Amino acid sequence: MTSVDTSGDIKGRLGPAGRAWRTMVLFGLVGTLFWNSCYGEDDDFPLGPMTQFAFYVQSSGGQINSRWLEADTAAGEHLKLSFNASGSGLKRAEVEGQAGLIERDPSLLQGIADRLNQGRSGPSRLTRIYVVHQTKTLDRGRVVRTVQRNQAVWDVR
Amino acid sequence: MNALRGWLFGPVPQARIAWLRLIAYGFLPFDMLLLTRSSLDHAELPAELFRPVEIARLVHLPAPTVPAMYMLLAVVLVAALVAVTSRLTRPAGYVVAAGYLWWVLISMSYGKVDHDHLALVVALFVLPTCGRADYRDQNPSEAASWAVRCIQVSVVSAYFLSSWAKMRIGGPDWPNGETLGWALTRRGTPLGRELLPYGWLLHASQWLTLVVEFGSVLLLVLRGRPLYALVLFFAGFHVITYALMTIHFLPHAIFLAAFLPLELIRRRTAPSKETGTLAETESATA
């Protein structure tokens, strides 16, 4: 049954205090979002700035950088690891966000290898793990050159 | 001043809050078990990789552990189940809001943040302020109006401030650059990669994106069919970005529903003699 108060009175009418704090909260939210959009960075999550795809890529000379994880197994196989966190524990974008830190301290890859080696034994165990950095260079909007290097390498203990 | 008050508190039926709760709390299992499941995966990594974002640092959020994250998952989902059934809506709702914020802060504290969670986080914090709400409760409420406006503002902000960021970071020449080509090269679907040779089309898409994101403020002022058409347009925009590069923005996109008169769903299915007069509330909806 649909219930409606037909008396004309608003049941959910707010008092002055209720209106005041709600108004302040909304203004605070909007103000914070705009402030962070002007001066903030991703560190201000979840209150902006909305930087997704906000960067500029030049048509000629622009670069498309990608980083991901690869690994060697005890059997000599070379694997490209999952881009999802359910694989290595980090998503590709997170690997990219942490690549500088990992390059300075590749031992951080041990924890990722430990996670990946859970349930692996013998020849399938990972013995070496890589952060691979690929750079594609554009000319008039088209990829004309691809360079790939290992940004960090770690021998799994 | 009166116009602002009318806009903020022009009453909305409580029923819309009930539907928005169903959307928000009903979405949480999908979000926590699929979209932000990385909170569980991160817990298995060394604490040295935990790079807490500012709010997490302010509250001294510790690096996650596997038992703590599973416990948090269970608490949030059980509280959401309680809140969605309109029981203990305030305490359960605030447990959900705080718990989910903890969860999503962990998910975003490993080197990359996603920008599609603003509306969901805001919704989880404002919906409990409305108290009990039933799908058939057509009584107008100022508290409901404020909560709906907060969600609407967060949806519009995500669009508008995206374009703002493009101007701030990418500069005024952003639409003529190769950002969309960059995205399609990295994560384009087979369909999306088909577009890579058509630079003019990618540039036109970037111009369109910029215009509609800045124009999203119209969602806050339009009424009736023009508003619903714009909501449909933005929904289509998300469908297309998903088809081209598997970016769905779902935690944000589901709250396009906040612009719709959801309260009419049950009203239309109810017997006519029970629906009553809604002239007062209809003027303030959408």
HADDOCK unambig.tbl for C-alpha pairs under 7 A between the chains (distance, minus, plus):
assign (segid A and resid 1 and name CA) (segid B and resid 136 and name CA) 6.72 0.50 0.50
assign (segid A and resid 1 and name CA) (segid B and resid 270 and name CA) 6.88 0.50 0.50
assign (segid A and resid 1 and name CA) (segid B and resid 274 and name CA) 6.27 0.50 0.50
assign (segid A and resid 2 and name CA) (segid B and resid 136 and name CA) 4.62 0.50 0.50
assign (segid A and resid 2 and name CA) (segid B and resid 137 and name CA) 6.19 0.50 0.50
assign (segid A and resid 2 and name CA) (segid B and resid 267 and name CA) 6.89 0.50 0.50
assign (segid A and resid 2 and name CA) (segid B and resid 270 and name CA) 6.86 0.50 0.50
assign (segid A and resid 2 and name CA) (segid B and resid 274 and name CA) 5.51 0.50 0.50
assign (segid A and resid 2 and name CA) (segid B and resid 275 and name CA) 5.63 0.50 0.50
assign (segid A and resid 3 and name CA) (segid B and resid 136 and name CA) 6.16 0.50 0.50
assign (segid A and resid 3 and name CA) (segid B and resid 137 and name CA) 5.29 0.50 0.50
assign (segid A and resid 3 and name CA) (segid B and resid 138 and name CA) 6.19 0.50 0.50
assign (segid A and resid 4 and name CA) (segid B and resid 137 and name CA) 6.58 0.50 0.50
assign (segid A and resid 4 and name CA) (segid B and resid 138 and name CA) 5.33 0.50 0.50
assign (segid A and resid 4 and name CA) (segid B and resid 139 and name CA) 5.32 0.50 0.50
assign (segid A and resid 4 and name CA) (segid B and resid 276 and name CA) 6.22 0.50 0.50
assign (segid A and resid 5 and name CA) (segid B and resid 139 and name CA) 5.87 0.50 0.50
assign (segid A and resid 6 and name CA) (segid B and resid 277 and name CA) 6.66 0.50 0.50
assign (segid A and resid 10 and name CA) (segid B and resid 140 and name CA) 5.68 0.50 0.50
assign (segid A and resid 10 and name CA) (segid B and resid 141 and name CA) 6.38 0.50 0.50
assign (segid A and resid 11 and name CA) (segid B and resid 139 and name CA) 6.74 0.50 0.50
assign (segid A and resid 11 and name CA) (segid B and resid 140 and name CA) 6.65 0.50 0.50
assign (segid A and resid 11 and name CA) (segid B and resid 141 and name CA) 6.35 0.50 0.50
assign (segid A and resid 12 and name CA) (segid B and resid 140 and name CA) 6.36 0.50 0.50
assign (segid A and resid 12 and name CA) (segid B and resid 141 and name CA) 3.95 0.50 0.50
assign (segid A and resid 12 and name CA) (segid B and resid 142 and name CA) 5.56 0.50 0.50
assign (segid A and resid 12 and name CA) (segid B and resid 143 and name CA) 6.39 0.50 0.50
assign (segid A and resid 13 and name CA) (segid B and resid 141 and name CA) 6.08 0.50 0.50
assign (segid A and resid 13 and name CA) (segid B and resid 142 and name CA) 5.42 0.50 0.50
assign (segid A and resid 14 and name CA) (segid B and resid 142 and name CA) 6.26 0.50 0.50
assign (segid A and resid 14 and name CA) (segid B and resid 143 and name CA) 6.78 0.50 0.50
assign (segid A and resid 26 and name CA) (segid B and resid 150 and name CA) 6.45 0.50 0.50
assign (segid A and resid 37 and name CA) (segid B and resid 161 and name CA) 6.64 0.50 0.50
assign (segid A and resid 37 and name CA) (segid B and resid 165 and name CA) 6.43 0.50 0.50
assign (segid A and resid 42 and name CA) (segid B and resid 113 and name CA) 6.52 0.50 0.50
assign (segid A and resid 43 and name CA) (segid B and resid 53 and name CA) 4.81 0.50 0.50
assign (segid A and resid 43 and name CA) (segid B and resid 54 and name CA) 5.53 0.50 0.50
assign (segid A and resid 44 and name CA) (segid B and resid 53 and name CA) 6.68 0.50 0.50
assign (segid A and resid 44 and name CA) (segid B and resid 54 and name CA) 5.83 0.50 0.50
assign (segid A and resid 45 and name CA) (segid B and resid 53 and name CA) 6.81 0.50 0.50
assign (segid A and resid 46 and name CA) (segid B and resid 117 and name CA) 6.88 0.50 0.50
assign (segid A and resid 46 and name CA) (segid B and resid 118 and name CA) 5.68 0.50 0.50
assign (segid A and resid 47 and name CA) (segid B and resid 118 and name CA) 6.78 0.50 0.50
assign (segid A and resid 49 and name CA) (segid B and resid 165 and name CA) 6.82 0.50 0.50
assign (segid A and resid 50 and name CA) (segid B and resid 115 and name CA) 5.88 0.50 0.50
assign (segid A and resid 50 and name CA) (segid B and resid 158 and name CA) 6.52 0.50 0.50
assign (segid A and resid 50 and name CA) (segid B and resid 161 and name CA) 5.87 0.50 0.50
assign (segid A and resid 50 and name CA) (segid B and resid 162 and name CA) 4.77 0.50 0.50
assign (segid A and resid 50 and name CA) (segid B and resid 165 and name CA) 6.14 0.50 0.50
assign (segid A and resid 51 and name CA) (segid B and resid 162 and name CA) 6.25 0.50 0.50
assign (segid A and resid 51 and name CA) (segid B and resid 165 and name CA) 5.57 0.50 0.50
assign (segid A and resid 52 and name CA) (segid B and resid 115 and name CA) 6.80 0.50 0.50
assign (segid A and resid 53 and name CA) (segid B and resid 179 and name CA) 6.58 0.50 0.50
assign (segid A and resid 54 and name CA) (segid B and resid 165 and name CA) 5.76 0.50 0.50
assign (segid A and resid 54 and name CA) (segid B and resid 166 and name CA) 4.03 0.50 0.50
assign (segid A and resid 54 and name CA) (segid B and resid 169 and name CA) 5.96 0.50 0.50
assign (segid A and resid 54 and name CA) (segid B and resid 170 and name CA) 5.53 0.50 0.50
assign (segid A and resid 55 and name CA) (segid B and resid 166 and name CA) 6.47 0.50 0.50
assign (segid A and resid 55 and name CA) (segid B and resid 169 and name CA) 5.66 0.50 0.50
assign (segid A and resid 55 and name CA) (segid B and resid 170 and name CA) 4.35 0.50 0.50
assign (segid A and resid 55 and name CA) (segid B and resid 179 and name CA) 6.99 0.50 0.50
assign (segid A and resid 56 and name CA) (segid B and resid 170 and name CA) 4.37 0.50 0.50
assign (segid A and resid 56 and name CA) (segid B and resid 174 and name CA) 5.36 0.50 0.50
assign (segid A and resid 56 and name CA) (segid B and resid 177 and name CA) 5.83 0.50 0.50
assign (segid A and resid 56 and name CA) (segid B and resid 179 and name CA) 6.07 0.50 0.50
assign (segid A and resid 57 and name CA) (segid B and resid 177 and name CA) 5.20 0.50 0.50
assign (segid A and resid 57 and name CA) (segid B and resid 178 and name CA) 4.91 0.50 0.50
assign (segid A and resid 57 and name CA) (segid B and resid 179 and name CA) 5.34 0.50 0.50
assign (segid A and resid 58 and name CA) (segid B and resid 177 and name CA) 5.42 0.50 0.50
assign (segid A and resid 58 and name CA) (segid B and resid 178 and name CA) 6.11 0.50 0.50
assign (segid A and resid 59 and name CA) (segid B and resid 177 and name CA) 5.92 0.50 0.50
assign (segid A and resid 59 and name CA) (segid B and resid 178 and name CA) 5.70 0.50 0.50
assign (segid A and resid 64 and name CA) (segid B and resid 182 and name CA) 6.00 0.50 0.50
assign (segid A and resid 85 and name CA) (segid B and resid 38 and name CA) 5.51 0.50 0.50
assign (segid A and resid 85 and name CA) (segid B and resid 41 and name CA) 6.11 0.50 0.50
assign (segid A and resid 86 and name CA) (segid B and resid 38 and name CA) 6.87 0.50 0.50
assign (segid A and resid 86 and name CA) (segid B and resid 41 and name CA) 6.03 0.50 0.50
assign (segid A and resid 89 and name CA) (segid B and resid 41 and name CA) 4.87 0.50 0.50
assign (segid A and resid 89 and name CA) (segid B and resid 42 and name CA) 5.44 0.50 0.50
assign (segid A and resid 89 and name CA) (segid B and resid 45 and name CA) 6.59 0.50 0.50
assign (segid A and resid 90 and name CA) (segid B and resid 42 and name CA) 6.94 0.50 0.50
assign (segid A and resid 93 and name CA) (segid B and resid 112 and name CA) 6.06 0.50 0.50
assign (segid A and resid 94 and name CA) (segid B and resid 110 and name CA) 5.95 0.50 0.50
assign (segid A and resid 94 and name CA) (segid B and resid 111 and name CA) 4.72 0.50 0.50
assign (segid A and resid 94 and name CA) (segid B and resid 112 and name CA) 5.08 0.50 0.50
assign (segid A and resid 97 and name CA) (segid B and resid 111 and name CA) 4.33 0.50 0.50
assign (segid A and resid 97 and name CA) (segid B and resid 112 and name CA) 5.89 0.50 0.50
assign (segid A and resid 98 and name CA) (segid B and resid 111 and name CA) 5.50 0.50 0.50
assign (segid A and resid 111 and name CA) (segid B and resid 45 and name CA) 5.63 0.50 0.50
assign (segid A and resid 111 and name CA) (segid B and resid 46 and name CA) 5.47 0.50 0.50
assign (segid A and resid 112 and name CA) (segid B and resid 45 and name CA) 6.26 0.50 0.50
assign (segid A and resid 115 and name CA) (segid B and resid 44 and name CA) 6.73 0.50 0.50
assign (segid A and resid 141 and name CA) (segid B and resid 178 and name CA) 6.41 0.50 0.50
assign (segid A and resid 141 and name CA) (segid B and resid 199 and name CA) 6.81 0.50 0.50
